[in-house]
Amino acid sequence: MQQEPVRESREQALWMADRCLGRRIARLHRLVSRQFEAELRESGLTLPQFEVLSEMALFDAPARPSEIAGWLGLERSTISRNLDVLMHRGHVRAAAVSATGRTTRVVVTDSGYQALADAEPAWRRAQAWISEAVDADAVEALDRWLMALDLDQQKR
């Protein structure tokens, strides 16, 4: 008699796993991240470090770590760990510190811009791999998903 609920639970779990968008997106993230990490390795940057540097370069002004975390949708602790490494390497520097010493604004240094430039060939190879694997419609769909989900998060 106890077998029936177990079988139903297993079937439900299989049904959910088969349809789970979160599971699919997580797998997609792992596949893409592995490729970018493998390509970027020679430049000395990890994908998260590349993301932080490139986002800061786009902003092109002193930014608080919490702002960077918000732009990238990452935890502040993740940003802090990456900023520590980037600062140690001289790619980022503190531009301003509040009177209390609790708030720091950081900027990309010339070394950081050079690191991004040096990473460009690796980035291009990773981009080409993805572009060859998926069609333009997939890229457009991804952009629509990101915009829709980002807007939904902002409403909450």
N, CA, C and O atoms as a GROMACS GRO file, in nm:
protein
  624
    1MET      N    1   0.082  -0.121   0.000
    1MET     CA    2   0.000   0.000   0.000
    1MET      C    3   0.086   0.126   0.000
    1MET      O    4   0.046   0.227  -0.058
    2GLN      N    5   0.201   0.122   0.062
    2GLN     CA    6   0.287   0.238   0.070
    2GLN      C    7   0.359   0.266  -0.063
    2GLN      O    8   0.405   0.378  -0.085
    3GLN      N    9   0.370   0.168  -0.150
    3GLN     CA   10   0.435   0.184  -0.279
    3GLN      C   11   0.368   0.289  -0.367
    3GLN      O   12   0.437   0.365  -0.435
    4GLU      N   13   0.238   0.295  -0.366
    4GLU     CA   14   0.165   0.388  -0.453
    4GLU      C   15   0.205   0.534  -0.431
    4GLU      O   16   0.234   0.602  -0.529
    5PRO      N   17   0.207   0.586  -0.306
    5PRO     CA   18   0.250   0.725  -0.286
    5PRO      C   19   0.394   0.749  -0.330
    5PRO      O   20   0.426   0.856  -0.383
    6VAL      N   21   0.482   0.651  -0.310
    6VAL     CA   22   0.622   0.666  -0.351
    6VAL      C   23   0.630   0.676  -0.503
    6VAL      O   24   0.701   0.760  -0.557
    7ARG      N   25   0.557   0.589  -0.573
    7ARG     CA   26   0.558   0.592  -0.719
    7ARG      C   27   0.499   0.724  -0.770
    7ARG      O   28   0.551   0.783  -0.864
    8GLU      N   29   0.393   0.770  -0.708
    8GLU     CA   30   0.333   0.898  -0.748
    8GLU      C   31   0.431   1.013  -0.724
    8GLU      O   32   0.442   1.103  -0.807
    9SER      N   33   0.500   1.008  -0.612
    9SER     CA   34   0.598   1.113  -0.582
    9SER      C   35   0.713   1.111  -0.683
    9SER      O   36   0.758   1.215  -0.729
   10ARG      N   37   0.758   0.991  -0.718
   10ARG     CA   38   0.865   0.978  -0.816
   10ARG      C   39   0.818   1.029  -0.952
   10ARG      O   40   0.891   1.101  -1.019
   11GLU      N   41   0.698   0.993  -0.992
   11GLU     CA   42   0.644   1.039  -1.120
   11GLU      C   43   0.629   1.191  -1.121
   11GLU      O   44   0.656   1.256  -1.222
   12GLN      N   45   0.586   1.246  -1.009
   12GLN     CA   46   0.572   1.391  -0.999
   12GLN      C   47   0.710   1.457  -1.010
   12GLN      O   48   0.725   1.557  -1.080
   13ALA      N   49   0.809   1.401  -0.943
   13ALA     CA   50   0.945   1.456  -0.948
   13ALA      C   51   1.000   1.449  -1.090
   13ALA      O   52   1.062   1.544  -1.137
   14LEU      N   53   0.978   1.339  -1.158
   14LEU     CA   54   1.024   1.325  -1.297
   14LEU      C   55   0.953   1.424  -1.388
   14LEU      O   56   1.015   1.486  -1.474
   15TRP      N   57   0.823   1.439  -1.368
   15TRP     CA   58   0.745   1.533  -1.448
   15TRP      C   59   0.798   1.675  -1.429
   15TRP      O   60   0.816   1.749  -1.526
   16MET      N   61   0.823   1.714  -1.304
   16MET     CA   62   0.874   1.849  -1.274
   16MET      C   63   1.013   1.868  -1.332
   16MET      O   64   1.041   1.972  -1.393
   17ALA      N   65   1.101   1.770  -1.314
   17ALA     CA   66   1.238   1.782  -1.365
   17ALA      C   67   1.239   1.796  -1.516
   17ALA      O   68   1.319   1.870  -1.572
   18ASP      N   69   1.149   1.724  -1.582
   18ASP     CA   70   1.141   1.727  -1.728
   18ASP      C   71   1.098   1.864  -1.781
   18ASP      O   72   1.135   1.901  -1.892
   19ARG      N   73   1.023   1.938  -1.704
   19ARG     CA   74   0.967   2.065  -1.749
   19ARG      C   75   1.031   2.189  -1.683
   19ARG      O   76   0.993   2.302  -1.714
   20CYS      N   77   1.124   2.168  -1.594
   20CYS     CA   78   1.178   2.276  -1.512
   20CYS      C   79   1.267   2.373  -1.592
   20CYS      O   80   1.374   2.336  -1.639
   21LEU      N   81   1.219   2.495  -1.606
   21LEU     CA   82   1.297   2.598  -1.674
   21LEU      C   83   1.423   2.634  -1.595
   21LEU      O   84   1.528   2.657  -1.653
   22GLY      N   85   1.411   2.639  -1.464
   22GLY     CA   86   1.526   2.671  -1.380
   22GLY      C   87   1.640   2.571  -1.401
   22GLY      O   88   1.757   2.610  -1.409
   23ARG      N   89   1.605   2.446  -1.411
   23ARG     CA   90   1.705   2.339  -1.433
   23ARG      C   91   1.771   2.357  -1.570
   23ARG      O   92   1.892   2.343  -1.582
   24ARG      N   93   1.692   2.387  -1.670
   24ARG     CA   94   1.746   2.406  -1.804
   24ARG      C   95   1.837   2.529  -1.810
   24ARG      O   96   1.946   2.525  -1.869
   25ILE      N   97   1.792   2.637  -1.750
   25ILE     CA   98   1.871   2.760  -1.752
   25ILE      C   99   2.001   2.740  -1.674
   25ILE      O  100   2.106   2.790  -1.715
   26ALA      N  101   1.996   2.670  -1.562
   26ALA     CA  102   2.117   2.642  -1.485
   26ALA      C  103   2.217   2.561  -1.568
   26ALA      O  104   2.337   2.586  -1.564
   27ARG      N  105   2.166   2.464  -1.643
   27ARG     CA  106   2.254   2.383  -1.728
   27ARG      C  107   2.313   2.469  -1.840
   27ARG      O  108   2.432   2.459  -1.870
   28LEU      N  109   2.231   2.554  -1.900
   28LEU     CA  110   2.279   2.646  -2.003
   28LEU      C  111   2.389   2.736  -1.946
   28LEU      O  112   2.492   2.758  -2.010
   29HIS      N  113   2.365   2.787  -1.827
   29HIS     CA  114   2.464   2.872  -1.761
   29HIS      C  115   2.595   2.798  -1.743
   29HIS      O  116   2.702   2.853  -1.770
   30ARG      N  117   2.589   2.673  -1.698
   30ARG     CA  118   2.712   2.595  -1.678
   30ARG      C  119   2.786   2.574  -1.809
   30ARG      O  120   2.909   2.588  -1.814
   31LEU      N  121   2.714   2.539  -1.916
   31LEU     CA  122   2.777   2.516  -2.045
   31LEU      C  123   2.846   2.642  -2.097
   31LEU      O  124   2.962   2.638  -2.141
   32VAL      N  125   2.776   2.753  -2.092
   32VAL     CA  126   2.832   2.878  -2.142
   32VAL      C  127   2.947   2.926  -2.053
   32VAL      O  128   3.051   2.968  -2.104
   33SER      N  129   2.929   2.918  -1.923
   33SER     CA  130   3.034   2.961  -1.830
   33SER      C  131   3.162   2.881  -1.849
   33SER      O  132   3.271   2.937  -1.850
   34ARG      N  133   3.149   2.749  -1.865
   34ARG     CA  134   3.267   2.665  -1.887
   34ARG      C  135   3.344   2.710  -2.010
   34ARG      O  136   3.467   2.717  -2.007
   35GLN      N  137   3.274   2.740  -2.117
   35GLN     CA  138   3.341   2.783  -2.240
   35GLN      C  139   3.411   2.916  -2.221
   35GLN      O  140   3.526   2.933  -2.260
   36PHE      N  141   3.342   3.012  -2.160
   36PHE     CA  142   3.404   3.141  -2.136
   36PHE      C  143   3.523   3.128  -2.040
   36PHE      O  144   3.628   3.188  -2.063
   37GLU      N  145   3.507   3.050  -1.935
   37GLU     CA  146   3.617   3.030  -1.839
   37GLU      C  147   3.739   2.969  -1.909
   37GLU      O  148   3.852   3.013  -1.887
   38ALA      N  149   3.715   2.868  -1.992
   38ALA     CA  150   3.826   2.802  -2.063
   38ALA      C  151   3.897   2.901  -2.154
   38ALA      O  152   4.020   2.903  -2.159
   39GLU      N  153   3.822   2.982  -2.225
   39GLU     CA  154   3.884   3.079  -2.316
   39GLU      C  155   3.953   3.192  -2.240
   39GLU      O  156   4.063   3.233  -2.276
   40LEU      N  157   3.889   3.242  -2.134
   40LEU     CA  158   3.946   3.354  -2.060
   40LEU      C  159   4.066   3.317  -1.975
   40LEU      O  160   4.144   3.404  -1.936
   41ARG      N  161   4.082   3.189  -1.947
   41ARG     CA  162   4.190   3.144  -1.858
   41ARG      C  163   4.325   3.203  -1.898
   41ARG      O  164   4.401   3.248  -1.812
   42GLU      N  165   4.355   3.204  -2.027
   42GLU     CA  166   4.485   3.254  -2.074
   42GLU      C  167   4.504   3.403  -2.046
   42GLU      O  168   4.617   3.451  -2.037
   43SER      N  169   4.394   3.476  -2.033
   43SER     CA  170   4.404   3.620  -2.006
   43SER      C  171   4.426   3.648  -1.858
   43SER      O  172   4.461   3.760  -1.819
   44GLY      N  173   4.406   3.546  -1.775
   44GLY     CA  174   4.423   3.566  -1.631
   44GLY      C  175   4.297   3.614  -1.561
   44GLY      O  176   4.298   3.637  -1.440
   45LEU      N  177   4.188   3.630  -1.637
   45LEU     CA  178   4.062   3.673  -1.577
   45LEU      C  179   3.964   3.555  -1.573
   45LEU      O  180   3.963   3.470  -1.661
   46THR      N  181   3.884   3.553  -1.468
   46THR     CA  182   3.772   3.460  -1.464
   46THR      C  183   3.652   3.530  -1.526
   46THR      O  184   3.654   3.652  -1.546
   47LEU      N  185   3.548   3.456  -1.556
   47LEU     CA  186   3.428   3.517  -1.612
   47LEU      C  187   3.369   3.622  -1.517
   47LEU      O  188   3.335   3.731  -1.562
   48PRO      N  189   3.355   3.592  -1.387
   48PRO     CA  190   3.301   3.697  -1.297
   48PRO      C  191   3.389   3.823  -1.292
   48PRO      O  192   3.337   3.934  -1.286
   49GLN      N  193   3.521   3.805  -1.296
   49GLN     CA  194   3.610   3.922  -1.296
   49GLN      C  195   3.593   4.002  -1.425
   49GLN      O  196   3.590   4.125  -1.423
   50PHE      N  197   3.581   3.931  -1.536
   50PHE     CA  198   3.557   3.995  -1.666
   50PHE      C  199   3.425   4.073  -1.662
   50PHE      O  200   3.417   4.186  -1.710
   51GLU      N  201   3.322   4.011  -1.604
   51GLU     CA  202   3.192   4.078  -1.594
   51GLU      C  203   3.201   4.206  -1.512
   51GLU      O  204   3.148   4.310  -1.552
   52VAL      N  205   3.268   4.198  -1.398
   52VAL     CA  206   3.281   4.315  -1.311
   52VAL      C  207   3.358   4.426  -1.382
   52VAL      O  208   3.314   4.541  -1.383
   53LEU      N  209   3.472   4.391  -1.440
   53LEU     CA  210   3.552   4.493  -1.510
   53LEU      C  211   3.475   4.555  -1.626
   53LEU      O  212   3.475   4.677  -1.642
   54SER      N  213   3.411   4.473  -1.707
   54SER     CA  214   3.341   4.527  -1.823
   54SER      C  215   3.221   4.612  -1.781
   54SER      O  216   3.192   4.714  -1.845
   55GLU      N  217   3.151   4.572  -1.676
   55GLU     CA  218   3.038   4.652  -1.629
   55GLU      C  219   3.086   4.786  -1.574
   55GLU      O  220   3.023   4.889  -1.597
   56MET      N  221   3.197   4.783  -1.501
   56MET     CA  222   3.253   4.908  -1.450
   56MET      C  223   3.301   4.997  -1.564
   56MET      O  224   3.288   5.119  -1.557
   57ALA      N  225   3.357   4.936  -1.668
   57ALA     CA  226   3.404   5.014  -1.783
   57ALA      C  227   3.285   5.080  -1.853
   57ALA      O  228   3.296   5.193  -1.900
   58LEU      N  229   3.172   5.010  -1.861
   58LEU     CA  230   3.052   5.068  -1.921
   58LEU      C  231   3.004   5.189  -1.841
   58LEU      O  232   2.964   5.291  -1.898
   59PHE      N  233   3.007   5.177  -1.708
   59PHE     CA  234   2.961   5.285  -1.620
   59PHE      C  235   3.056   5.403  -1.626
   59PHE      O  236   3.014   5.519  -1.626
   60ASP      N  237   3.186   5.372  -1.631
   60ASP     CA  238   3.292   5.472  -1.649
   60ASP      C  239   3.288   5.586  -1.547
   60ASP      O  240   3.310   5.702  -1.582
   61ALA      N  241   3.260   5.552  -1.423
   61ALA     CA  242   3.262   5.649  -1.314
   61ALA      C  243   3.282   5.571  -1.184
   61ALA      O  244   3.252   5.452  -1.179
   62PRO      N  245   3.330   5.636  -1.079
   62PRO     CA  246   3.344   5.565  -0.952
   62PRO      C  247   3.210   5.504  -0.909
   62PRO      O  248   3.107   5.570  -0.911
   63ALA      N  249   3.215   5.377  -0.869
   63ALA     CA  250   3.092   5.306  -0.833
   63ALA      C  251   3.110   5.234  -0.699
   63ALA      O  252   3.219   5.188  -0.666
   64ARG      N  253   3.001   5.226  -0.625
   64ARG     CA  254   3.000   5.149  -0.501
   64ARG      C  255   2.986   5.001  -0.536
   64ARG      O  256   2.918   4.967  -0.633
   65PRO      N  257   3.047   4.914  -0.461
   65PRO     CA  258   3.031   4.770  -0.485
   65PRO      C  259   2.884   4.727  -0.489
   65PRO      O  260   2.848   4.639  -0.567
   66SER      N  261   2.801   4.788  -0.406
   66SER     CA  262   2.659   4.751  -0.407
   66SER      C  263   2.592   4.789  -0.539
   66SER      O  264   2.501   4.719  -0.584
   67GLU      N  265   2.636   4.899  -0.601
   67GLU     CA  266   2.582   4.937  -0.732
   67GLU      C  267   2.620   4.832  -0.836
   67GLU      O  268   2.537   4.790  -0.917
   68ILE      N  269   2.746   4.791  -0.834
   68ILE     CA  270   2.794   4.691  -0.930
   68ILE      C  271   2.717   4.561  -0.911
   68ILE      O  272   2.678   4.497  -1.009
   69ALA      N  273   2.695   4.524  -0.787
   69ALA     CA  274   2.618   4.402  -0.758
   69ALA      C  275   2.477   4.414  -0.817
   69ALA      O  276   2.426   4.317  -0.874
   70GLY      N  277   2.417   4.529  -0.803
   70GLY     CA  278   2.284   4.551  -0.858
   70GLY      C  279   2.281   4.544  -1.009
   70GLY      O  280   2.190   4.484  -1.067
   71TRP      N  281   2.380   4.603  -1.074
   71TRP     CA  282   2.385   4.600  -1.220
   71TRP      C  283   2.395   4.457  -1.272
   71TRP      O  284   2.332   4.421  -1.372
   72LEU      N  285   2.474   4.376  -1.203
   72LEU     CA  286   2.499   4.239  -1.250
   72LEU      C  287   2.403   4.137  -1.190
   72LEU      O  288   2.402   4.020  -1.230
   73GLY      N  289   2.322   4.180  -1.093
   73GLY     CA  290   2.229   4.087  -1.029
   73GLY      C  291   2.302   3.984  -0.945
   73GLY      O  292   2.259   3.868  -0.937
   74LEU      N  293   2.412   4.024  -0.882
   74LEU     CA  294   2.492   3.934  -0.798
   74LEU      C  295   2.489   3.979  -0.652
   74LEU      O  296   2.454   4.093  -0.621
   75GLU      N  297   2.526   3.889  -0.566
   75GLU     CA  298   2.536   3.923  -0.424
   75GLU      C  299   2.655   4.017  -0.402
   75GLU      O  300   2.756   4.009  -0.472
   76ARG      N  301   2.640   4.104  -0.305
   76ARG     CA  302   2.749   4.199  -0.276
   76ARG      C  303   2.876   4.126  -0.236
   76ARG      O  304   2.986   4.170  -0.270
   77SER      N  305   2.864   4.014  -0.164
   77SER     CA  306   2.983   3.939  -0.122
   77SER      C  307   3.058   3.884  -0.243
   77SER      O  308   3.181   3.878  -0.242
   78THR      N  309   2.986   3.844  -0.347
   78THR     CA  310   3.050   3.796  -0.470
   78THR      C  311   3.128   3.908  -0.536
   78THR      O  312   3.241   3.889  -0.581
   79ILE      N  313   3.067   4.026  -0.542
   79ILE     CA  314   3.134   4.142  -0.600
   79ILE      C  315   3.257   4.177  -0.518
   79ILE      O  316   3.363   4.204  -0.574
   80SER      N  317   3.243   4.177  -0.386
   80SER     CA  318   3.357   4.213  -0.299
   80SER      C  319   3.475   4.120  -0.319
   80SER      O  320   3.589   4.164  -0.326
   81ARG      N  321   3.448   3.989  -0.328
   81ARG     CA  322   3.556   3.892  -0.350
   81ARG      C  323   3.627   3.921  -0.482
   81ARG      O  324   3.750   3.919  -0.489
   82ASN      N  325   3.550   3.946  -0.587
   82ASN     CA  326   3.611   3.973  -0.717
   82ASN      C  327   3.683   4.107  -0.719
   82ASN      O  328   3.790   4.120  -0.779
   83LEU      N  329   3.626   4.208  -0.654
   83LEU     CA  330   3.694   4.337  -0.646
   83LEU      C  331   3.825   4.327  -0.570
   83LEU      O  332   3.923   4.391  -0.608
   84ASP      N  333   3.829   4.246  -0.465
   84ASP     CA  334   3.954   4.227  -0.390
   84ASP      C  335   4.063   4.173  -0.482
   84ASP      O  336   4.176   4.222  -0.478
   85VAL      N  337   4.031   4.073  -0.562
   85VAL     CA  338   4.129   4.016  -0.655
   85VAL      C  339   4.171   4.120  -0.759
   85VAL      O  340   4.289   4.137  -0.787
   86LEU      N  341   4.072   4.189  -0.815
   86LEU     CA  342   4.101   4.290  -0.917
   86LEU      C  343   4.184   4.405  -0.860
   86LEU      O  344   4.270   4.459  -0.930
   87MET      N  345   4.158   4.442  -0.737
   87MET     CA  346   4.238   4.548  -0.672
   87MET      C  347   4.381   4.499  -0.649
   87MET      O  348   4.477   4.572  -0.674
   88HIS      N  349   4.394   4.377  -0.602
   88HIS     CA  350   4.527   4.319  -0.577
   88HIS      C  351   4.610   4.317  -0.705
   88HIS      O  352   4.732   4.338  -0.701
   89ARG      N  353   4.546   4.292  -0.818
   89ARG     CA  354   4.615   4.288  -0.948
   89ARG      C  355   4.634   4.427  -1.008
   89ARG      O  356   4.702   4.442  -1.110
   90GLY      N  357   4.574   4.528  -0.946
   90GLY     CA  358   4.589   4.665  -0.996
   90GLY      C  359   4.492   4.701  -1.106
   90GLY      O  360   4.509   4.804  -1.171
   91HIS      N  361   4.390   4.619  -1.129
   91HIS     CA  362   4.292   4.645  -1.235
   91HIS      C  363   4.182   4.741  -1.190
   91HIS      O  364   4.112   4.800  -1.272
   92VAL      N  365   4.167   4.755  -1.059
   92VAL     CA  366   4.065   4.841  -0.999
   92VAL      C  367   4.130   4.911  -0.881
   92VAL      O  368   4.218   4.855  -0.815
   93ARG      N  369   4.088   5.033  -0.855
   93ARG     CA  370   4.140   5.104  -0.737
   93ARG      C  371   4.026   5.179  -0.669
   93ARG      O  372   3.924   5.210  -0.730
   94ALA      N  373   4.048   5.207  -0.542
   94ALA     CA  374   3.951   5.288  -0.468
   94ALA      C  375   3.964   5.431  -0.517
   94ALA      O  376   4.074   5.486  -0.523
   95ALA      N  377   3.852   5.490  -0.552
   95ALA     CA  378   3.852   5.629  -0.600
   95ALA      C  379   3.807   5.724  -0.492
   95ALA      O  380   3.847   5.841  -0.490
   96ALA      N  381   3.724   5.675  -0.401
   96ALA     CA  382   3.673   5.759  -0.293
   96ALA      C  383   3.630   5.669  -0.178
   96ALA      O  384   3.575   5.561  -0.198
   97VAL      N  385   3.655   5.717  -0.058
   97VAL     CA  386   3.613   5.646   0.062
   97VAL      C  387   3.536   5.745   0.148
   97VAL      O  388   3.579   5.858   0.167
   98SER      N  389   3.422   5.700   0.200
   98SER     CA  390   3.340   5.790   0.282
   98SER      C  391   3.415   5.827   0.410
   98SER      O  392   3.513   5.762   0.446
   99ALA      N  393   3.367   5.930   0.476
   99ALA     CA  394   3.429   5.977   0.600
   99ALA      C  395   3.431   5.867   0.706
   99ALA      O  396   3.522   5.861   0.788
  100THR      N  397   3.330   5.781   0.705
  100THR     CA  398   3.324   5.673   0.803
  100THR      C  399   3.412   5.554   0.762
  100THR      O  400   3.439   5.466   0.842
  101GLY      N  401   3.455   5.554   0.637
  101GLY     CA  402   3.536   5.443   0.588
  101GLY      C  403   3.455   5.320   0.551
  101GLY      O  404   3.512   5.216   0.517
  102ARG      N  405   3.325   5.331   0.557
  102ARG     CA  406   3.239   5.216   0.531
  102ARG      C  407   3.199   5.203   0.385
  102ARG      O  408   3.166   5.094   0.340
  103THR      N  409   3.202   5.313   0.311
  103THR     CA  410   3.161   5.310   0.172
  103THR      C  411   3.280   5.348   0.084
  103THR      O  412   3.343   5.452   0.103
  104THR      N  413   3.308   5.263  -0.012
  104THR     CA  414   3.417   5.287  -0.106
  104THR      C  415   3.361   5.291  -0.246
  104THR      O  416   3.271   5.214  -0.281
  105ARG      N  417   3.412   5.380  -0.325
  105ARG     CA  418   3.380   5.381  -0.468
  105ARG      C  419   3.506   5.336  -0.541
  105ARG      O  420   3.618   5.376  -0.507
  106VAL      N  421   3.486   5.254  -0.641
  106VAL     CA  422   3.599   5.198  -0.714
  106VAL      C  423   3.590   5.233  -0.862
  106VAL      O  424   3.482   5.257  -0.915
  107VAL      N  425   3.706   5.236  -0.928
  107VAL     CA  426   3.714   5.264  -1.072
  107VAL      C  427   3.810   5.165  -1.136
  107VAL      O  428   3.896   5.106  -1.071
  108VAL      N  429   3.794   5.150  -1.266
  108VAL     CA  430   3.885   5.067  -1.345
  108VAL      C  431   4.012   5.149  -1.370
  108VAL      O  432   4.005   5.268  -1.403
  109THR      N  433   4.126   5.085  -1.355
  109THR     CA  434   4.255   5.151  -1.381
  109THR      C  435   4.296   5.125  -1.526
  109THR      O  436   4.232   5.050  -1.598
  110ASP      N  437   4.405   5.190  -1.567
  110ASP     CA  438   4.460   5.163  -1.700
  110ASP      C  439   4.493   5.014  -1.714
  110ASP      O  440   4.473   4.955  -1.821
  111SER      N  441   4.543   4.955  -1.608
  111SER     CA  442   4.574   4.812  -1.608
  111SER      C  443   4.447   4.728  -1.630
  111SER      O  444   4.450   4.626  -1.698
  112GLY      N  445   4.337   4.772  -1.572
  112GLY     CA  446   4.210   4.702  -1.589
  112GLY      C  447   4.159   4.712  -1.732
  112GLY      O  448   4.110   4.614  -1.788
  113TYR      N  449   4.171   4.831  -1.791
  113TYR     CA  450   4.132   4.846  -1.931
  113TYR      C  451   4.221   4.761  -2.021
  113TYR      O  452   4.174   4.704  -2.120
  114GLN      N  453   4.350   4.752  -1.986
  114GLN     CA  454   4.441   4.669  -2.064
  114GLN      C  455   4.406   4.521  -2.048
  114GLN      O  456   4.414   4.445  -2.144
  115ALA      N  457   4.367   4.481  -1.927
  115ALA     CA  458   4.327   4.342  -1.904
  115ALA      C  459   4.205   4.306  -1.989
  115ALA      O  460   4.197   4.196  -2.044
  116LEU      N  461   4.109   4.400  -1.999
  116LEU     CA  462   3.993   4.377  -2.085
  116LEU      C  463   4.035   4.366  -2.232
  116LEU      O  464   3.988   4.278  -2.304
  117ALA      N  465   4.124   4.454  -2.274
  117ALA     CA  466   4.173   4.449  -2.413
  117ALA      C  467   4.247   4.318  -2.439
  117ALA      O  468   4.231   4.257  -2.544
  118ASP      N  469   4.327   4.275  -2.343
  118ASP     CA  470   4.402   4.149  -2.358
  118ASP      C  471   4.309   4.029  -2.362
  118ASP      O  472   4.340   3.928  -2.425
  119ALA      N  473   4.194   4.040  -2.297
  119ALA     CA  474   4.097   3.930  -2.292
  119ALA      C  475   4.009   3.924  -2.418
  119ALA      O  476   3.937   3.826  -2.439
  120GLU      N  477   4.016   4.027  -2.501
  120GLU     CA  478   3.927   4.033  -2.618
  120GLU      C  479   3.938   3.911  -2.710
  120GLU      O  480   3.834   3.859  -2.751
  121PRO      N  481   4.057   3.864  -2.746
  121PRO     CA  482   4.063   3.747  -2.835
  121PRO      C  483   3.994   3.624  -2.774
  121PRO      O  484   3.924   3.550  -2.843
  122ALA      N  485   4.013   3.603  -2.645
  122ALA     CA  486   3.947   3.491  -2.577
  122ALA      C  487   3.796   3.510  -2.575
  122ALA      O  488   3.720   3.416  -2.599
  123TRP      N  489   3.754   3.631  -2.546
  123TRP     CA  490   3.611   3.663  -2.546
  123TRP      C  491   3.551   3.640  -2.684
  123TRP      O  492   3.442   3.584  -2.696
  124ARG      N  493   3.622   3.682  -2.789
  124ARG     CA  494   3.573   3.662  -2.927
  124ARG      C  495   3.558   3.514  -2.959
  124ARG      O  496   3.461   3.475  -3.024
  125ARG      N  497   3.652   3.432  -2.915
  125ARG     CA  498   3.643   3.288  -2.941
  125ARG      C  499   3.521   3.229  -2.871
  125ARG      O  500   3.449   3.148  -2.930
  126ALA      N  501   3.497   3.268  -2.748
  126ALA     CA  502   3.380   3.217  -2.675
  126ALA      C  503   3.252   3.266  -2.741
  126ALA      O  504   3.157   3.189  -2.755
  127GLN      N  505   3.248   3.391  -2.781
  127GLN     CA  506   3.132   3.446  -2.850
  127GLN      C  507   3.106   3.370  -2.981
  127GLN      O  508   2.992   3.338  -3.014
  128ALA      N  509   3.214   3.342  -3.055
  128ALA     CA  510   3.201   3.272  -3.183
  128ALA      C  511   3.146   3.131  -3.161
  128ALA      O  512   3.063   3.083  -3.238
  129TRP      N  513   3.194   3.064  -3.057
  129TRP     CA  514   3.145   2.929  -3.027
  129TRP      C  515   2.994   2.930  -3.006
  129TRP      O  516   2.923   2.847  -3.061
  130ILE      N  517   2.947   3.025  -2.927
  130ILE     CA  518   2.803   3.033  -2.900
  130ILE      C  519   2.727   3.073  -3.027
  130ILE      O  520   2.623   3.016  -3.058
  131SER      N  521   2.779   3.172  -3.099
  131SER     CA  522   2.712   3.219  -3.221
  131SER      C  523   2.699   3.109  -3.325
  131SER      O  524   2.599   3.103  -3.398
  132GLU      N  525   2.798   3.021  -3.332
  132GLU     CA  526   2.791   2.910  -3.426
  132GLU      C  527   2.694   2.801  -3.379
  132GLU      O  528   2.636   2.729  -3.460
  133ALA      N  529   2.678   2.790  -3.248
  133ALA     CA  530   2.594   2.684  -3.192
  133ALA      C  531   2.445   2.719  -3.191
  133ALA      O  532   2.361   2.630  -3.201
  134VAL      N  533   2.413   2.847  -3.180
  134VAL     CA  534   2.272   2.888  -3.175
  134VAL      C  535   2.246   2.991  -3.284
  134VAL      O  536   2.337   3.059  -3.330
  135ASP      N  537   2.122   3.002  -3.323
  135ASP     CA  538   2.089   3.099  -3.428
  135ASP      C  539   2.054   3.235  -3.367
  135ASP      O  540   2.039   3.250  -3.246
  136ALA      N  541   2.042   3.332  -3.455
  136ALA     CA  542   2.013   3.470  -3.412
  136ALA      C  543   1.882   3.479  -3.336
  136ALA      O  544   1.868   3.561  -3.245
  137ASP      N  545   1.784   3.395  -3.372
  137ASP     CA  546   1.656   3.397  -3.302
  137ASP      C  547   1.674   3.361  -3.154
  137ASP      O  548   1.604   3.415  -3.068
  138ALA      N  549   1.766   3.270  -3.125
  138ALA     CA  550   1.791   3.230  -2.987
  138ALA      C  551   1.849   3.347  -2.907
  138ALA      O  552   1.814   3.369  -2.792
  139VAL      N  553   1.938   3.421  -2.971
  139VAL     CA  554   1.999   3.537  -2.904
  139VAL      C  555   1.892   3.642  -2.876
  139VAL      O  556   1.887   3.699  -2.767
  140GLU      N  557   1.807   3.667  -2.973
  140GLU     CA  558   1.698   3.764  -2.954
  140GLU      C  559   1.602   3.718  -2.845
  140GLU      O  560   1.554   3.799  -2.766
  141ALA      N  561   1.572   3.589  -2.843
  141ALA     CA  562   1.484   3.534  -2.739
  141ALA      C  563   1.547   3.552  -2.601
  141ALA      O  564   1.478   3.587  -2.506
  142LEU      N  565   1.676   3.527  -2.591
  142LEU     CA  566   1.746   3.545  -2.464
  142LEU      C  567   1.736   3.690  -2.418
  142LEU      O  568   1.709   3.718  -2.301
  143ASP      N  569   1.759   3.782  -2.509
  143ASP     CA  570   1.748   3.925  -2.474
  143ASP      C  571   1.606   3.960  -2.427
  143ASP      O  572   1.590   4.036  -2.332
  144ARG      N  573   1.505   3.904  -2.493
  144ARG     CA  574   1.366   3.930  -2.451
  144ARG      C  575   1.342   3.872  -2.312
  144ARG      O  576   1.280   3.937  -2.227
  145TRP      N  577   1.390   3.751  -2.287
  145TRP     CA  578   1.375   3.688  -2.155
  145TRP      C  579   1.441   3.774  -2.048
  145TRP      O  580   1.382   3.802  -1.944
  146LEU      N  581   1.565   3.816  -2.074
  146LEU     CA  582   1.637   3.897  -1.975
  146LEU      C  583   1.562   4.027  -1.945
  146LEU      O  584   1.548   4.065  -1.828
  147MET      N  585   1.515   4.092  -2.048
  147MET     CA  586   1.443   4.218  -2.028
  147MET      C  587   1.314   4.195  -1.949
  147MET      O  588   1.284   4.268  -1.855
  148ALA      N  589   1.238   4.093  -1.989
  148ALA     CA  590   1.110   4.066  -1.922
  148ALA      C  591   1.132   4.028  -1.776
  148ALA      O  592   1.060   4.077  -1.688
  149LEU      N  593   1.228   3.942  -1.750
  149LEU     CA  594   1.251   3.898  -1.612
  149LEU      C  595   1.311   4.008  -1.527
  149LEU      O  596   1.281   4.019  -1.408
  150ASP      N  597   1.397   4.091  -1.587
  150ASP     CA  598   1.454   4.204  -1.515
  150ASP      C  599   1.344   4.304  -1.478
  150ASP      O  600   1.342   4.354  -1.366
  151LEU      N  601   1.255   4.333  -1.571
  151LEU     CA  602   1.144   4.422  -1.542
  151LEU      C  603   1.053   4.366  -1.434
  151LEU      O  604   1.005   4.439  -1.347
  152ASP      N  605   1.029   4.234  -1.439
  152ASP     CA  606   0.946   4.171  -1.338
  152ASP      C  607   1.010   4.182  -1.200
  152ASP      O  608   0.940   4.208  -1.102
  153GLN      N  609   1.141   4.163  -1.192
  153GLN     CA  610   1.211   4.176  -1.064
  153GLN      C  611   1.203   4.318  -1.010
  153GLN      O  612   1.190   4.339  -0.889
  154GLN      N  613   1.210   4.416  -1.099
  154GLN     CA  614   1.206   4.557  -1.057
  154GLN      C  615   1.068   4.592  -1.001
  154GLN      O  616   1.058   4.680  -0.915
  155LYS      N  617   0.963   4.526  -1.047
  155LYS     CA  618   0.828   4.552  -0.998
  155LYS      C  619   0.809   4.500  -0.856
  155LYS      O  620   0.726   4.552  -0.782
  156ARG      N  621   0.884   4.400  -0.819
  156ARG     CA  622   0.864   4.335  -0.688
  156ARG      C  623   0.915   4.415  -0.575
  156ARG      O  624   0.905   4.373  -0.460
   0.00000   0.00000   0.00000
